[in-house]
Amino acid sequence: MTTRRDFLRVTTGALGGALVAGCARAAGTAASPAASAATRAGRPMDLLILGGTGFIGPHLVRHAVARGHRVTIFTRGRRTADLPASVERLVGDRNGQLDALRGRKWDAVIDDSATNPDYVRQSTALLKDSVGRYLFTSSTGVYYPYLARGVDESVPVRTEAEDPKDGSATFGVAKARCERITLDAFGDRGVVVRPTYIVGPGDTTDRFPYWPVRLARGGETLAPGRRDDAVQIVDVRDLAAFMVRLVEDGRSGIYNAAGPANGLTFGDFLTQAAAALDSTSRFVWVDDYAFLEQQGITEAIPWVMLKGNDYGHTHVRNDRAKAAGLAFRPLAETVRDTLAWWPTVPEARRASPRFAIKPEQEVAALAAWKARGAR
C-alpha cells in the first residue's frame, strides 16, 4: 500500500491519491477560528458581488451564503464556478454594460473584479444611491515602490506612475485611483481592503502552488534568499471572511489584509510548510541576491527579493485589519489544502506550470552554487 511518505516522493504530474484525500478531509474538519464553518449572521443582507467566478469570488460567495446572506453576482458570464444554487447571476460588462444593475438595491456591494479606474467610476456612479456600502478589493501594491518598512494605511499612495514602463508601478497606481474613486463617491460608506499575496485553493496563478508541489516532491531543494527575509500572505478564505465581516459590521476606511498575525520569516515558512507535508526536502540556502539574479531567480512567492523598490514589500502593517476582525488559519492548513486542490486544475496547466523556478533551472543553480563554494 502506498504510504503518505511514499506519495510525497512522486513527481508533480502524479500528485493525487491518498494525500489529496487526506488533505481534503483535513480541510473539511479544520478547527481554527478563521477556518471553521461560517455561523449565521445576525441580520441577513442583500449583497452584490462584482465578479464572483475567479479566485477570491467563489470563496467570497460561498462564505456569504453560509452566513445567511442573499447574494447576487455580476459577471460577463464567461466562467463557471461551483456556487450555491441560491446565487442570482447577472450578466454584463464593467465596460459600460451595466444595465442589469439598474433599478436594483443592495445592502452592500463588494467590487472584486476591477483594476481599471474607469470601470470603478462607472459602477460607483451607478450604485452610490442604491447600495449601502461599497467595498473595493485593492492591493498592498499601492505602496509600491516599497522604499520603507512598516507602512500602514496612513501612508500616502501614488496616483501617478513615475515609470510607466514599470508594471508594478502602473498596477499600484491603477488600484490607488480605484480606491480614491470609491472613497470619493461613498465617503464613510466606502471600504477599501488591501490584500498582500493571496494564496490557497483555487489560485488562478501558479505562484504560491510552487512550494506545496515542490515540497511534496522532496529531495535537495533550492531555498532562495535569506532565512530571515520576511514574507507575507493571506489565505483567500480568511480574506473572504474578513471582507464579509467588514460590510456586516458597517465598517469604513482602509485595511491592509496582510498575514500572518505576527510576522513570518521565509526560513520559518519553509520549515512549517515542509513539516505540514511530511516533506523529505533537504534545503540548500542560496542567500546571495546577485547570484540568484544571474540565475533568473528573483522571487518564489511568498519570497521576494527585498531590495531596491521591493525593500519593504513584505513589511506592511496589519494592526487595523486585525482589530477589525481579520483572523488567520494555520499556515499548515493553507499548504495542505493547496496541495490537495492542485490535482483538480486542468492537466495542461499542471503539465506546464508557470512556476517561478523550473526543475532544470533549480538543478543548474544548485550546481553553480556548489561549484562556486568549492573555489
C-alpha positions as CSV (number, residue, x, y, z in Angstrom):
1,M,0.0,0.0,0.0
2,T,1.3,3.5,-0.9
3,T,2.1,5.4,2.3
4,R,1.8,9.1,2.8
5,R,5.6,9.5,2.7
6,D,5.8,7.4,-0.5
7,F,3.2,9.6,-2.1
8,L,5.1,12.7,-1.2
9,R,8.1,11.4,-3.2
10,V,6.2,11.3,-6.5
11,T,6.6,13.9,-9.3
12,T,4.2,16.8,-9.9
13,G,2.3,15.0,-12.6
14,A,1.4,12.1,-10.4
15,L,0.1,14.2,-7.5
16,G,-3.2,12.8,-6.2
17,G,-4.5,9.8,-4.3
18,A,-4.1,9.3,-0.6
19,L,-2.5,12.6,0.4
20,V,-5.1,14.6,-1.6
21,A,-7.9,12.7,0.1
22,G,-6.3,13.2,3.5
23,C,-5.8,16.9,2.9
24,A,-9.4,17.3,1.7
25,R,-10.6,15.6,4.9
26,A,-8.4,17.9,7.0
27,A,-9.7,20.9,5.1
28,G,-13.2,19.9,5.9
29,T,-12.6,19.5,9.6
30,A,-10.3,22.4,10.4
31,A,-10.8,23.7,13.9
32,S,-9.1,27.1,13.7
33,P,-11.4,30.1,14.2
34,A,-10.7,31.5,10.8
35,A,-11.3,28.2,9.0
36,S,-14.3,26.9,10.9
37,A,-17.7,26.7,9.2
38,A,-19.4,30.1,9.0
39,T,-22.1,30.8,11.6
40,R,-25.2,32.6,10.5
41,A,-25.1,36.4,10.5
42,G,-27.4,38.2,12.9
43,R,-29.1,40.1,10.1
44,P,-29.2,38.7,6.6
45,M,-28.1,41.2,3.9
46,D,-28.6,41.6,0.2
47,L,-25.1,41.5,-1.2
48,L,-23.9,42.3,-4.8
49,I,-20.5,41.0,-5.8
50,L,-18.9,42.4,-8.9
51,G,-17.1,39.3,-10.1
52,G,-17.5,36.0,-8.2
53,T,-16.1,33.4,-10.5
54,G,-12.3,34.0,-10.3
55,F,-10.1,33.2,-7.3
56,I,-11.5,35.3,-4.5
57,G,-15.0,35.4,-5.8
58,P,-16.2,31.8,-5.2
59,H,-14.8,31.7,-1.7
60,L,-16.5,35.1,-1.0
61,V,-19.8,34.0,-2.4
62,R,-19.9,30.6,-0.6
63,H,-18.9,32.3,2.7
64,A,-21.6,35.0,2.4
65,V,-24.3,32.4,1.6
66,A,-23.2,30.3,4.5
67,R,-23.6,33.3,6.7
68,G,-27.2,33.6,5.5
69,H,-26.9,36.4,3.1
70,R,-28.7,36.7,-0.3
71,V,-26.0,37.0,-2.9
72,T,-26.1,38.4,-6.5
73,I,-23.1,38.2,-8.7
74,F,-22.4,40.4,-11.8
75,T,-20.0,38.8,-14.4
76,R,-19.5,38.6,-18.1
77,G,-20.8,35.0,-18.0
78,R,-17.6,33.6,-19.5
79,R,-16.5,31.5,-16.5
80,T,-18.4,28.9,-14.5
81,A,-17.9,28.3,-10.8
82,D,-19.2,26.0,-8.2
83,L,-21.6,28.3,-6.4
84,P,-24.7,27.7,-4.3
85,A,-27.9,27.4,-6.2
86,S,-29.4,30.4,-4.4
87,V,-27.0,32.8,-6.0
88,E,-28.5,35.2,-8.5
89,R,-26.4,35.7,-11.6
90,L,-26.5,38.9,-13.6
91,V,-24.6,39.2,-16.9
92,G,-23.0,42.3,-18.3
93,D,-19.6,44.0,-18.6
94,R,-17.8,46.6,-16.5
95,N,-17.0,48.5,-19.6
96,G,-20.3,50.3,-19.9
97,Q,-22.7,47.4,-20.0
98,L,-24.2,47.8,-16.5
99,D,-27.9,47.7,-17.4
100,A,-28.5,44.6,-15.4
101,L,-27.7,46.6,-12.2
102,R,-30.1,49.5,-12.9
103,G,-33.1,49.9,-10.7
104,R,-31.8,47.4,-8.1
105,K,-30.9,47.9,-4.4
106,W,-28.5,46.0,-2.2
107,D,-27.2,46.5,1.3
108,A,-23.6,46.3,0.1
109,V,-21.5,45.7,-2.9
110,I,-18.1,44.0,-3.0
111,D,-16.1,45.0,-6.0
112,D,-13.9,42.0,-6.6
113,S,-13.1,42.4,-10.3
114,A,-11.7,45.9,-11.1
115,T,-8.2,47.3,-11.7
116,N,-9.4,49.8,-14.3
117,P,-10.3,53.1,-12.6
118,D,-12.9,53.9,-15.3
119,Y,-14.8,50.7,-14.5
120,V,-14.9,51.7,-10.9
121,R,-16.0,55.2,-11.8
122,Q,-19.0,53.8,-13.8
123,S,-20.1,51.3,-11.1
124,T,-19.8,53.7,-8.2
125,A,-21.7,56.4,-10.1
126,L,-24.5,53.9,-10.9
127,L,-24.7,52.3,-7.4
128,K,-24.0,55.2,-5.0
129,D,-27.7,55.8,-4.3
130,S,-28.8,52.2,-4.4
131,V,-26.4,50.3,-2.1
132,G,-25.4,50.9,1.5
133,R,-21.7,50.3,1.4
134,Y,-19.1,49.8,-1.4
135,L,-16.1,47.6,-0.6
136,F,-13.3,47.8,-3.2
137,T,-10.7,45.0,-3.3
138,S,-7.4,46.7,-3.8
139,S,-3.8,45.6,-3.1
140,T,-0.8,46.4,-0.9
141,G,0.7,47.1,-4.4
142,V,-0.5,50.6,-3.9
143,Y,2.6,51.1,-1.6
144,Y,5.0,50.4,-4.5
145,P,7.8,51.3,-4.6
146,Y,8.3,49.8,-1.2
147,L,11.1,52.1,0.0
148,A,10.2,51.9,3.7
149,R,9.3,49.1,6.1
150,G,6.3,49.1,8.4
151,V,3.9,51.2,6.3
152,D,0.3,51.4,7.4
153,E,-2.9,52.7,6.0
154,S,-2.0,56.3,6.8
155,V,0.9,56.4,4.3
156,P,0.0,58.4,1.1
157,V,0.0,56.4,-2.1
158,R,0.9,57.4,-5.6
159,T,-1.8,58.1,-8.2
160,E,0.8,58.8,-10.9
161,A,3.4,56.3,-12.1
162,E,6.9,57.7,-12.2
163,D,7.9,55.0,-14.7
164,P,5.0,53.9,-16.9
165,K,7.1,51.0,-18.1
166,D,7.3,49.6,-14.6
167,G,4.4,47.1,-14.4
168,S,4.3,47.1,-10.6
169,A,4.1,50.9,-10.6
170,T,1.2,51.1,-13.1
171,F,-0.7,48.3,-11.3
172,G,-0.3,50.1,-7.9
173,V,-1.3,53.4,-9.4
174,A,-4.4,51.9,-11.1
175,K,-5.5,50.4,-7.8
176,A,-4.9,53.6,-5.9
177,R,-7.0,55.5,-8.4
178,C,-9.8,53.0,-8.0
179,E,-9.6,53.4,-4.2
180,R,-9.9,57.2,-4.5
181,I,-12.9,57.0,-6.8
182,T,-14.6,54.6,-4.3
183,L,-14.0,56.7,-1.3
184,D,-14.9,60.0,-3.1
185,A,-18.2,58.5,-4.2
186,F,-19.2,56.7,-1.0
187,G,-17.5,58.7,1.8
188,D,-17.9,56.9,5.1
189,R,-19.8,54.2,3.3
190,G,-16.7,53.3,1.4
191,V,-14.4,50.4,2.3
192,V,-11.0,49.5,0.8
193,V,-9.2,46.2,1.5
194,R,-5.6,45.9,0.5
195,P,-4.5,42.2,0.4
196,T,-1.0,41.1,0.1
197,Y,-0.2,37.9,-1.8
198,I,-3.5,35.9,-1.8
199,V,-2.9,32.1,-1.5
200,G,-4.9,28.9,-1.1
201,P,-7.2,26.6,-3.1
202,G,-8.5,28.0,-6.4
203,D,-5.4,30.1,-7.0
204,T,-5.6,31.3,-10.6
205,T,-1.8,31.9,-10.7
206,D,1.0,29.3,-10.2
207,R,2.9,31.5,-7.8
208,F,2.2,30.0,-4.4
209,P,1.4,26.4,-5.5
210,Y,5.0,26.1,-6.5
211,W,6.0,25.4,-2.9
212,P,3.5,22.8,-1.9
213,V,4.2,20.9,-5.2
214,R,7.9,21.3,-4.8
215,L,8.0,20.2,-1.2
216,A,5.8,17.2,-2.0
217,R,8.5,16.1,-4.5
218,G,11.2,16.3,-1.8
219,G,14.9,15.8,-2.2
220,E,17.5,18.5,-2.5
221,T,15.6,21.8,-2.7
222,L,16.9,25.3,-3.5
223,A,15.8,27.8,-0.9
224,P,16.4,31.3,-2.4
225,G,17.2,34.3,-0.3
226,R,17.9,34.7,3.4
227,R,16.4,32.7,6.2
228,D,15.3,35.9,7.9
229,D,13.7,37.5,4.9
230,A,10.2,38.5,5.9
231,V,7.2,37.0,3.9
232,Q,3.5,38.0,3.9
233,I,0.5,36.1,2.6
234,V,-3.2,35.9,3.3
235,D,-5.3,32.7,2.8
236,V,-8.1,33.5,0.3
237,R,-10.7,32.1,2.7
238,D,-9.6,34.3,5.5
239,L,-9.7,37.3,3.2
240,A,-13.2,36.4,2.0
241,A,-14.5,36.1,5.6
242,F,-12.9,39.4,6.6
243,M,-14.5,41.3,3.7
244,V,-17.9,39.9,4.5
245,R,-17.4,40.9,8.2
246,L,-16.5,44.4,7.3
247,V,-19.8,45.0,5.5
248,E,-21.7,43.2,8.2
249,D,-20.2,45.4,10.8
250,G,-20.7,48.6,8.9
251,R,-17.0,49.4,8.8
252,S,-15.5,52.1,6.6
253,G,-12.0,53.2,5.6
254,I,-8.9,51.3,4.5
255,Y,-7.5,47.9,5.8
256,N,-4.2,46.1,5.0
257,A,-5.1,42.4,4.7
258,A,-1.6,41.0,5.3
259,G,-0.7,37.9,7.3
260,P,0.2,36.1,9.3
261,A,-0.8,37.8,12.5
262,N,2.7,38.4,14.0
263,G,5.2,38.1,11.2
264,L,6.9,35.2,9.4
265,T,10.4,34.7,8.0
266,F,11.0,32.7,4.9
267,G,13.0,30.2,6.9
268,D,10.1,29.6,9.2
269,F,7.7,29.4,6.2
270,L,9.7,26.6,4.6
271,T,10.2,24.7,7.9
272,Q,6.4,24.9,8.7
273,A,5.3,24.1,5.2
274,A,7.7,21.1,4.9
275,A,6.5,19.8,8.3
276,A,2.9,20.1,7.2
277,L,3.5,17.9,4.2
278,D,5.9,15.5,6.0
279,S,8.3,16.5,3.2
280,T,11.7,14.9,2.5
281,S,13.1,18.2,1.2
282,R,16.7,19.0,2.1
283,F,17.1,22.7,1.8
284,V,20.2,24.3,0.2
285,W,20.1,28.0,1.1
286,V,21.3,30.3,-1.6
287,D,21.4,33.7,0.1
288,D,23.4,35.7,-2.5
289,Y,20.9,38.1,-4.2
290,A,23.3,38.8,-7.1
291,F,23.9,35.1,-7.7
292,L,20.1,34.5,-7.8
293,E,19.6,37.3,-10.2
294,Q,22.2,35.8,-12.5
295,Q,20.2,32.5,-12.4
296,G,17.0,34.3,-13.2
297,I,15.5,33.7,-9.7
298,T,14.1,36.9,-8.2
299,E,11.0,35.6,-6.5
300,A,9.3,32.4,-5.4
301,I,6.2,33.6,-3.6
302,P,5.9,34.2,-0.8
303,W,9.6,35.0,-1.0
304,V,10.6,38.2,-2.9
305,M,14.0,39.8,-3.1
306,L,13.9,42.6,-0.5
307,K,16.0,45.3,-2.2
308,G,15.5,48.4,-4.2
309,N,11.8,49.1,-4.9
310,D,10.9,46.0,-3.0
311,Y,12.9,46.7,0.1
312,G,9.8,47.0,2.3
313,H,7.5,44.8,0.2
314,T,6.7,42.2,2.9
315,H,6.7,44.6,5.9
316,V,3.2,46.0,5.6
317,R,1.4,46.6,9.0
318,N,-1.9,44.8,9.6
319,D,-2.9,46.2,13.0
320,R,-6.0,47.9,11.8
321,A,-7.3,44.9,10.0
322,K,-6.7,42.6,12.9
323,A,-8.5,45.0,15.2
324,A,-11.5,44.8,12.8
325,G,-11.6,41.0,12.8
326,L,-9.1,39.7,10.3
327,A,-8.1,36.2,11.5
328,F,-5.6,33.7,10.1
329,R,-5.8,30.0,9.9
330,P,-2.6,27.9,10.4
331,L,-0.1,28.0,7.6
332,A,0.0,24.2,7.6
333,E,-3.7,24.2,6.7
334,T,-3.2,26.5,3.7
335,V,-0.2,24.5,2.4
336,R,-2.0,21.1,2.7
337,D,-5.3,22.4,1.2
338,T,-3.4,24.0,-1.7
339,L,-1.6,20.7,-2.5
340,A,-4.9,18.8,-2.2
341,W,-6.6,21.2,-4.7
342,W,-3.7,21.2,-7.2
343,P,-4.6,17.9,-9.0
344,T,-8.1,19.4,-9.8
345,V,-6.7,22.1,-12.1
346,P,-6.6,21.3,-15.8
347,E,-4.0,18.7,-16.8
348,A,-2.4,21.1,-19.3
349,R,-1.7,23.6,-16.6
350,R,-0.2,21.0,-14.3
351,A,2.0,19.6,-17.1
352,S,3.5,23.0,-17.8
353,P,3.0,25.2,-14.8
354,R,4.3,28.8,-14.7
355,F,6.4,28.2,-11.6
356,A,9.0,30.7,-10.6
357,I,11.7,28.1,-10.6
358,K,11.7,25.4,-13.3
359,P,13.2,22.0,-12.4
360,E,16.1,22.3,-14.8
361,Q,16.7,25.9,-13.6
362,E,16.9,24.7,-10.0
363,V,19.4,21.9,-10.9
364,A,21.6,24.3,-12.8
365,A,21.5,26.9,-10.0
366,L,22.4,24.4,-7.3
367,A,25.3,23.0,-9.4
368,A,26.6,26.6,-10.0
369,W,26.2,27.4,-6.3
370,K,28.1,24.3,-5.2
371,A,30.8,24.9,-7.7
372,R,31.3,28.5,-6.5
373,G,31.6,27.3,-3.0
374,A,34.3,24.8,-4.0
375,R,36.5,27.5,-5.4
